[in-house]
Amino acid sequence: MKLGVFAVLFADLPLEQMLDRVASLGIEAVELGTGNYPGNAHCDPDVLLGDSAKQRELLDAVEKRGLTISALSCHGNPLHPDADFAREHHETWRKTARLAV
């Protein structure tokens, strides 16, 4: 078992600083927000999908600090009565699932 953190707690920090901070606390895993309610400060599927170099940069930054990505997080409400809101949240989920593969 690894000790992890929901990195959205550090959304005000740039990726590298957030990773340094959590690694310095002895944390071993990060859950990265990818949109909807958690936001996507450190892991934006629209930027990463289709760009293997950017994906590699993210993974390298995480692994360089001895960390692992425990989850990609896109909490949302794809069943919202507002069809546009629901569609947006569902699309974020779809992008997050594609990014996880």
LOZARO-398028 format. One record per residue (C-alpha): residue number from 1; residue in one letter; x negated, y negated, z negated. Coordinates in pm, 1 decimal, decimal comma. Example, Ala and Ser with C-alpha at 12.3 -4.5 7.8 and 13.67 -1.06 7.14 Angstrom:
! LOZARO-398028
1  A  -1230,0  450,0  -780,0
2  S  -1367,0  106,0  -714,0
***
This chain:
! LOZARO-398028
1  M  0,0  0,0  0,0
2  K  -121,0  -349,9  81,7
3  L  -37,6  -679,5  -80,0
4  G  112,6  -914,1  176,6
5  V  264,1  -1258,6  209,3
6  F  532,3  -1421,7  420,4
7  A  303,4  -1667,8  599,8
8  V  590,3  -1910,9  657,5
9  L  518,7  -2027,3  301,9
10  F  206,8  -2187,1  452,0
11  A  372,0  -2328,9  766,5
12  D  220,1  -2668,8  690,3
13  L  -129,8  -2526,0  746,4
14  P  -280,4  -2446,1  1087,3
15  L  -318,6  -2073,7  1159,8
16  E  -688,2  -2045,9  1074,2
17  Q  -651,2  -2237,1  746,2
18  M  -347,6  -2029,4  649,2
19  L  -538,3  -1707,0  716,2
20  D  -840,5  -1829,3  517,9
21  R  -614,3  -1925,3  229,1
22  V  -429,6  -1595,6  205,5
23  A  -749,4  -1392,7  249,0
24  S  -912,3  -1589,8  -33,2
25  L  -623,3  -1487,6  -259,3
26  G  -692,6  -1118,7  -200,7
27  I  -391,3  -1073,4  23,4
28  E  -431,9  -802,2  284,7
29  A  -134,0  -848,0  517,1
30  V  69,2  -1130,7  667,4
31  E  425,2  -1143,5  792,9
32  L  437,7  -1404,3  1068,5
33  G  745,9  -1606,6  1153,4
34  T  838,7  -1601,0  1521,3
35  G  1138,7  -1829,7  1525,0
36  N  1494,1  -1893,1  1412,9
37  Y  1516,5  -1970,4  1039,6
38  P  1149,6  -1895,2  952,3
39  G  1016,3  -2105,9  1238,2
40  N  716,9  -2009,8  1450,2
41  A  433,8  -2226,8  1318,1
42  H  172,8  -1951,1  1350,3
43  C  322,1  -1713,3  1607,8
44  D  527,4  -1858,1  1893,0
45  P  654,5  -1587,5  2129,3
46  D  704,2  -1843,8  2406,6
47  V  330,4  -1919,4  2393,4
48  L  208,7  -1563,3  2338,1
49  L  426,6  -1357,1  2571,0
50  G  254,7  -1304,9  2902,3
51  D  -76,0  -1445,5  2778,2
52  S  -295,2  -1158,6  2664,9
53  A  -583,8  -1396,8  2587,1
54  K  -372,3  -1591,6  2336,8
55  Q  -244,0  -1266,9  2187,3
56  R  -603,3  -1146,5  2146,7
57  E  -702,2  -1478,9  1983,8
58  L  -426,7  -1436,4  1726,3
59  L  -518,4  -1074,8  1652,9
60  D  -888,5  -1158,5  1633,1
61  A  -821,8  -1443,0  1387,5
62  V  -621,0  -1207,5  1165,6
63  E  -863,4  -914,2  1187,3
64  K  -1173,5  -1133,6  1139,7
65  R  -1048,6  -1200,0  787,6
66  G  -980,5  -834,1  710,9
67  L  -605,9  -890,5  733,8
68  T  -332,3  -704,2  915,8
69  I  2,5  -820,2  1051,5
70  S  269,3  -639,3  852,1
71  A  570,4  -781,7  1036,7
72  L  700,5  -1037,6  1281,0
73  S  992,6  -1226,1  1132,0
74  C  1276,9  -1392,7  1320,8
75  H  1567,0  -1406,0  1072,8
76  G  1864,0  -1550,0  1250,3
77  N  2233,0  -1516,0  1317,4
78  P  2306,4  -1362,7  1657,8
79  L  2670,1  -1317,2  1549,9
80  H  2730,4  -1687,5  1485,1
81  P  3067,1  -1812,0  1616,7
82  D  2889,3  -2079,7  1821,9
83  A  2798,5  -1884,7  2135,8
84  D  2495,6  -2099,4  2221,9
85  F  2356,1  -2072,2  1868,6
86  A  2412,5  -1695,0  1869,0
87  R  2250,8  -1654,3  2212,2
88  E  1944,9  -1856,7  2104,1
89  H  1895,4  -1643,9  1793,8
90  H  1942,2  -1322,0  1987,2
91  E  1691,8  -1434,7  2251,0
92  T  1435,0  -1510,0  1979,7
93  W  1489,7  -1157,5  1846,1
94  R  1438,3  -1012,8  2196,6
95  K  1114,7  -1209,6  2244,9
96  T  991,2  -1102,2  1901,9
97  A  1060,3  -737,3  1980,6
98  R  873,3  -770,1  2312,4
99  L  579,9  -935,6  2135,9
100  A  565,3  -657,7  1875,4
101  V  510,2  -394,2  2142,0
***
